[in-house]
Amino acid sequence: MCGIIGITGSEDTAAGLLEGLALLEYRGYDSAGIAVVEPSNKIFRLRAAEQGGSLYHLGNGLPKEKTARLKYAAGIGHTRWATHGAPTVSNAHPHVDCQSTLAVVHNGIIENHNRLARDLKERGHHFASETDTEVIAHLLEEQIAGGKSVKDAVISLLTVLRGAFALALVHKDFPDTIYAARRTSPLIIGSEAGVGLLASDVAAVLERTRNLFELGDDQAAEIRPGAFRVYDHLGVEMQPKAINVGWSTEAARKGGFPDYMSKEIHEQPRAVAETILGRLEPSGETRLEELDIDDGRLAAVERVLLVACGSSYHAALAGRHAMEAWAKIPAEVDIASEMRYRSMQIPKNTLVVAISQSGETTDTYHAMRQARSQEVMTVAVTNVVGSLMTRETDGVLYTRAGPEIGVASTKCHVAQLALLQCLALRVADLKGTLSVAEKSAVAEEILSLPSLIERTLLGQEQFRKVAERYAEARDFYYLGRRLGFPVALEGALKLKELAYVRAEAYPAGEMKHGPISLIEPGSVVVVVAKRSSLWEKIMANVEEMRARGATVIAVADEGDEETAALVDDVLETPPVTEVCSPVIGVLPLQVFAYTVAKAKGHDVDRPRNLAKVVTVE
């Protein structure tokens, strides 16, 4: 997630911007920049793209004499987590218009930026970046040139821009004013002792003031030294909602949550919403623009091979089912660390999908390179723009989960699940394997995932209570069938990663082929029992476990009394179609593992022996 800071009326505007951005470093970033209005009514802009060292380079690049001249003026700063365009200086924020009369920073995704940019270029605007953000600067330039005030031009954006955004800007003719607007992406405003403040995150400004207010959806603001005014999309002045801040700066970085993992669990609805934003229409039409693979080549695919490790491997297993169910072509999954050492001949017209949250996973990278050496088409699915894998593949699909600080993946995993569904639907659409009604039904289900995730997470207290009852158990077995199996694998992995408890996952039908000999009184069996065509078979497996003295916990549909009657405890989740069930089914198992780990006193953000990015064998 990108970070925004704005200051006006301060004795140390430029230095204050850098301090605010430093407080946002925990979110992760690949480039950074600031813009301040100089006394000569010019925009001073400074940017760097040195990954985690960008702020250091900005500080070194800010001349001391320049700092003295930038006091009291309005300024904005930004840390960028790349989505549109590689992490380069030209793509770093702030962005300016053709005449450098204004500078803009932006979080979120402008869904209709391609159409807007095309129209602006036809009207003579010159673009200097690959970002979606730059269209905002040029749209404002046109509106102001047409006679609108800066405030009214900003308000007009609320009816022009599609998607999620939080934006802030300064204009050379108004050196003490910051303008802002938002939809979905967070933005807060505040004031203290003659200073006006703006930020995307409480942590950036908490050391300066606790007099903070929330800018609402489709609202705009003018922030001046010590004061601000807020307007709705019609230009009517509004009273913003005050934020009650009882956090320390460290707690604020975690959004008031006790740790990053609980914050990232909470962020999953937004992570999935931003991942599918602009890529899927209710009709089932898909737009995967950054994939950059000719439709004819994609339509000719006869087989799909997904390669990954860890949680990404579990996402691949679920993605395989979506590809087979909708595109009607064979799909296989291979563990990247094994595939790279096999003498594997990949058939032509195979699409190889390499999945890695970081885009730097050594095993997945080398598996992808092996596929490319056989001249088959490859696609990288990752959360990091410009990462190693994205530079050596035919196409890229980015999850838009934002930085994930906790080592154990949560929001990146569910974003991968949703994105692989979009890819499967795209291939199905090109192959014509689904009717118009079927495409629309699938799209409706995928588009409903953010709200379903939010609804599921409302049950966290119940999930925690169940988990607390089993915090001392020593042996866990996770079972599922078909799409329940990847969920079982991910649930067991989370318990191992976080709680350091022995947890094994099996396809439920495999238990009788050996593992059932391990079941005895005291064993805890977690079964993924969402309603599907295999529900009765799952219940037969449950009976086998109970007959041998195991305690059984079921991930089941809300109100499913029949399942509840056959098990000891239930983790209730909303009913969904089977292909979309992994996104919902994994959520209570994340909370379950988290709770057991906390009960044991473990650091859930930094589990022992684990690294966030695996770059060695």
N, C-alpha and C positions, 0 to 999 in steps of 0.2 A: 504494500500500500504506500503510495506517495505521501509526502508531507508538505504542508503549506504553513507559512508564517507571514504575518504582516504587522508592521509597526509604523505609527506616525506620531510626531510630537515628542520623540525621545531625544535625549542628548547624545545617544550613541546608536543611531538607526542601523548603520551598516554592521557594526559589531554586534548589536542586539539580534539582527537577523541571523548571523552566524551562530550565536549562542542558542537561539531557538531551534535552528536546524540541527545543532549538535544534540539537543534534547530529543530529537526525532530519529536519531541514528538507529535506535533499537529496532525500528520498523524495517530496516534494510533499505539500501538504495544503490544505484549504479551511477548516478550523476547528480549534480546539484548546481544551483545558481541563485543569484540575487539581482534585483533591479531597484534602484533608488532614483528619485527625481532630484536632479542637481539644482542649485540656486539659479543657474543660467537657463533653466527650463529645458534641460536635456535629460534624457534617460541614461543613467549610468548602469551598465549591465556587465556582470561577471559570471562566467560559467566554467564548469570543469566536469570531466568524465573520467575519473580515476578510480572507479568502483568505490570501495569503502574509504579511499583517501581523498575524495573530492573536496570535502570541507577543509582539509589541511591545505590543499592547493588554493582554494578560494581565499583562505586567510593569508597565505603568503603572497597572493596576487593583489591584495587590497592595499594600495599605497597609503602611508600614514597621512600625507597631505590631503589625499582624497577623503579619508575618514573624517577629517576635520570639516570638510566642506559639505558632508552629507548629514550633518546633525539636523534634527527636527523634521526633516523631510519625510514624506511617505515612502515606504519601501516594502517589497515583497520578496520572499525566498521560497525555495522549493527543493526537496529531495525527490528524485525520480526513480521509480521502479518501472522499467520500460515495458510498454505494451505495444504501442505503434511506433515502429522504428527502432533501430539498434541503439545501444547506450553510447552515444557519441556526443561531442560538444554541440554539434549543430542540432541535435534532437533534445538537448537539455533545456529545461525551462530556466528563466522566463523566455517567452517568444514575443516578438514585436511585429508591428504592421509594416507596410511598405516604407513608410517615412519615419519609422521609429518614434512615433508620437506617443505610443502607449506600449506597455509590457504586461503580459498575461502569464499567470501560472494556473494549473488545472489538475485536479484529480478526477479519475473516472474514465468513462468511455463515451465519446460522442458517436452515437450509432450511425448518424447520417452524414458523417464527415466527408465521405467520398463524393457524394452528390454536391454538398456545399462547396467543397474545394474545386470541383470541376467547374461549377458555375462562376465561382470567384475568379478562377484563372481565365475563363472566357471573357470576363469583364476587365482583365488587365492586371490582376493581382499577381505578385511574384511570391512564390513559396520557397522558404530556405530550409525546411525540415521535412521529415517523413511523418510527423506526428499528426494526430487528430486535433491536438490543442491549437495549432496555428490558425485553423479556420476561425477561431473565436476572435483573434486579433484583427483579422481582415474583415470579418463581419462588423465588428465595432467601428473599424475605420470607415466603412461605407456608411453606416448609420449616422455617425457624427458628421461626416462630410455632407450628408443630406440634410443637416440642420438639427438633428436631435442632440439633446444634452447627453453627457456621458451617462448620467443616471438612467435616462430613458432608453438609451441604447442598450445598456446592460439589462434592463427590464425586458426589452424586446427579445433578448436571447431566450427567455423562458418559454416563448412560443415557437422559436425557430429550431432550437437544439433538441434532438431526441437522444435519450439515453440517460446515464447517470453522470453527474458532474458536481464538482465544487470548484469555483473559480474565483480568482482575485486579480485585480489589475490596478496599475497606476498610470496617470496621464500627465504628460509634461506641462500642460497648462493649468493643472490643479495640484501643485506640489505638496499639499498637506492632506490629500484625500486618497483613501483606498476604496475601491468599489468591489463588490462581491455579489455572488449569486450561487444558489445550490439547488440540486435535486438529488435525493437519495444519498449521495456521498456527504459525509459530515463536515460541518463548518461552524465554528463558534466565534463570537465577537465579544469584546469587552473593553473596559476603560479603567484608568487609574491615574490620578494626579496629573491630568493634562496629557495623558498618553492614550492613543487609540490602538487597539490590538485585534488581531484576527489570527485564527489557526485552524488547522484540520483536527487537532488533537489537544486536549487539555494540557498534556505534559509540556507542550512548547511554551506556554504562557503562565503556568501556575506559579512560577517564582516571581512573576510581576504583578499578578492580580488574582483575586478570587471573585471579582465582580464580572461574572461571565454569563453569556446568554446564548441560546441555541438559535441559529438561523434555520427557519423551517423549510420544508419542501416548497419549491417554486417561489422563494422569496429572494429579494435582493437587498443590499445594504450599502450605505455610505458611511465610512468610518473616518472621523476627523480627530484631531488631538482632544482627548478627554470626552468624546461624544460620538454617538452613532444614530442613524435613522434606518428603519427597516420598512420595506414595501412589499406588497404582494404582486402577482403577475399583472395586475391591472394598474399598478402604480399607487394603490391606496396604502397610506402609512399604517403600519401594524405595530403592536407591542410584542417584542420577542419574549420567549419563555426563559426565565432565569434558570441557571444550572446550580444546583446545590452541591458544592464541591467540599467533600470532607476527606479528600485523599492527600497523601504526600506525593511528591513529584515521582517517586519510584512507583507508587501504586497507580498514578495517573498513566504511566507508560503502559500499564497493563489494563487500562480502561476500568480500573476499580476492581478487577479480578485478582485473585490471590497469586496467579501465575499465568504465564503465557499460554499454556495448554488450554486452560479453561476459557481464556479469552478467544483462542482460535477455534475451539469447539463452538462458542457462541457466534463466531463470525461466519459459520458455514452457510447460512442462508444467503448472505451477501456474496460469498465466494462463488457459489453456484449461479446466482443471479447474474453476476458480472461475466461469468464464463459463457453463459448462453446468450447474453445480451447482443442483439443485432445479428445473431447467427441462425436464428430459428423463428419462423413465422407460424402463427396458429394454423395456417393451411398445411404446414409440413414442409414448406419451401425452406431450403437451407442456404446460408451464405457463409462460406468459410474462406474469406478473401485471402487471408495470409497463407493459406495452404499452397496457393500458387502452382497448382498442378492442372494441366489441361483436362477439361471434362471428358474428352474422348479417351485419354489414357486411364482416367479413374474408372470410367464405365467399362473398360476392357479388362479390369481386374477379375481374375478367376479364383483367387485364393488369397487369404490374408494370414500373415504370421505376425503375432504380437510378441515382443520380447521386452523383458523388464526384470527388476529385482524387488524383493521386499513388498511393501504396500502397493507399489506400482504394478508388481506382478499380479497381485490380487485384483487390482482394477482391470488388468488385461484379461483375466479369466472372465470377469463379468462382461467386458467389452466383446469378447468372443461370442457370447450368447446373443448379444444385440445384433452383431454382424450376421450371424447365421439365421436369426429369426426374421430379420427385416430384409437384408440383401440377398438371402438365400444362397450364399456361397460358403464353401468350407473355410473355417477359421481355426487356427491352431495357436497355442501359447507355449513359449519356451522360456525357461529361466536363462537370462542372459549370461550368467557366469558359467553355465554348462554349454550353451549353444556355441560360444566362441571357440570351444575346443573340440567340437564335433566336425567330422568330415561330411558336412551337410551340403547337399545339392538342392538349391532353392529353384523350383520351377519358374519359368518365365511367366509373365503376367501375374506374379505374386506381389502384393503390397505388404511391405514389412513396416510395421508400426513400432517404433522404439520409444518406450515410455520412461521418463526420468524426471522427477520433481525439479532437480537442480540443472538438468541438462549436462551434467559433468560426471555422472556415474560411470566409472571406468569400465565395468563389465558391459553395461548397456551400450556405451559408446563403441567398444570394440566389436560387439555383436552386430551393431548397425554397420560398421565399416566392413565386416565380413560379408554382409548382404550386398553392400554397394560394390564390392569387388566382383560379385557375380552379376552385376548390371541389372539388378531388379530395383523397382521403385521403392524409396524409403520415405517415411514421414516421422518426424520427431514430435512427441507430445511432451511439453515441458512447461515449467512455470517461470523460466528465466530467459528473457529476450537477450539474444547475442551470446548465449552460452555455447560451449564447445560443440555439442551435438547439432545445434541449429546452423552451424557454419558448414556442415558436411552432409547435408541431406537434400532430397528433392523438394520436400515441403515441410512446413512447420505448423503446428497447432499449439497455441498458448492457452494454458489455463490462466485465469486472471484472479487467482486466489489471494494475491498480495504476498508479502514476505511471511514465511512461517518460521517462527523463532524456536518453538518447541521441537526437540529432536524427533519425537514420535509423530508421524504425519497424521493430521486430521482433515483440515480444510483442503489441503492439496489433494488428498486421496478422493474426497467426494467430488471435487472439481474435475479430476481425471475421469471419474465414472460418468459424469454428465457430458463431458466433452467427447468421450468415446461413443456415447449414444448419438451425439450430433453427427459424428463421422459416419457411423453405421447408417444413419438415416440419409446422409448425403449420398453414400454409395447406392443405397436402395432406390433413392429417387432417380439417380442417373441410369440405373439398370431397369427401372420401371417394375420393380417386384412388389410394390404396394399400390393398392387402389387409392384414389383421392381420399376416400373416407378413412382408410387405414392410416394414411400419412397424417391426416388431421388428428386422429385419435392418439397416435404416438406423440405428436407434437404437443398436444394439450397436456399429456401426462408429464412430458419433460418440462414444459413451461410451468407446471404446477409444483415442481420440486422445491423451489425456494420456500414457498409457503408451507409445504408439507414438512420440510426440515424444521422450520420455525415451530410448527405445531408439535412435532415430535420432541423437540428440545424443551418444550413446556413441561414435559414429564420427567425432567432430570431429577427432581427430588425423589420421585418414586424409584427411579433407577438407582439412585444412591442408597436408598433404604434397603433395597434388595442386595446390593453389593456389600453393604456393611455386615449383613448377616453371614457372608461367606468369606470375610476378610482373612480368616485364619485357616481356610481350607488349603491343602497342600497339592492336590491333584485335580486339574480341570481338563475336561474333554469337550471340544466344540464340534458339533455335528451339523451338517446341512446336506441338502440334495440339490443338484443342478445349480441354480443361482444362489441357493443358500450356502453352498460350499465355499465360494470366495468370501462371503460374509463371515463364515466360521473361521476361515484362515486368518482374516484380518483381526477378528476378535481375539483369537488365541495369541497372535503376534503382539497385539497391544498389551495383553496381560503379561506376557514374557518381558517385553521391553520395559514396562513401567513398574510392575510389582515384583519382578524376578521370581515368578511362580511357574512351576512346571505346567504347561498348557499345550495340549496336542489337539490338532484339528484333523478330522477325517470326513470323507464322504460317508454319510450315514449308512449307506448300504455296504460299506467295506468293513464295518465293525465286526460282523460275524466271520470275516476272513482272517481273524487274528487278534485285533486290538481289544475285542470284547473280553479277552482273558484278563485284562488289566482292571476291569470294573469290579469294584467291591464296595461295601459300606464305607462311607466317608468320601467316595468319589463324587465330584460335582460335574454334571453333564449340562452344558449349555447348548440347546438345540434351536436352530433357526427354523421356526415353524410358521412362517407367514403362509397364508392360504394360497395354494397353487394346486395344479393337477396331481402333485405328488404328496399332498398333505396326509392322506391316509397311510401312505408308506412311512412317512416321518413318524406318525403316531405309533405305528407298529414298532419302529426302532425305539421310541420312548418307552414302550412297554417292556422291551428287552432290557433296557437300562435299569428300569425300576425293579424288575424281577431279580436283579443281581445286587440290589441294595443301594443303587446310586440315587443321589438327590438331583432332580431335573429342574432346570430353569429354561423357560421358553421365550424366545423373541416371537411375539404373536400379534395378531391384529387386535385393535381396540374392540372390546365387546365380544371377543371370541370365547364364550363360556365353555364350549366343548373342549378347546385346547386347555383352558385354565383348569378344568376338572381333572385332567390327566397328568398335571405336573405340580411341582411344589411351589414354584414362583413364576410370575410372568412379567416380562418387560414389554409393555404395550406400545404399539406404534400404529400410525394410520394405515389403513389398507391401501395398497397400490397394485398396479399390474406387476406381473412377475419380473419382466425385463427391467423395470425401474426399481424393484425392491432392494437391490444392494445399497442404494443411496440411503434409504430409510433404515434398513435393517442394521447397518453398521453403527448408527448413532448411539443407541443404548449401550452397545458393547464398548464404545470409547469411554463413556461415562462410567461404566462398570469397572473397567481397568484403572481408570484415573482414581476412582474412589478407593479401590483396594490398595493401590500404591500409596495414596495419602494416609490411609489407615496404618500402613507399615512405616510411615515417616520418610518415604523416599522423595527425592527431587524429581518431580514429573517432567520438568523442562530439560533436565540434563541427566538422563539415565546413565548408569555406569557402563563403561566399555563401548559406548555407542557414539557415532559421529553423525552429524546432520547430512553431510555429503561424503559418500564413499568414493574416494579417488585413488585407492590402492586396492590390490587384490587381497 
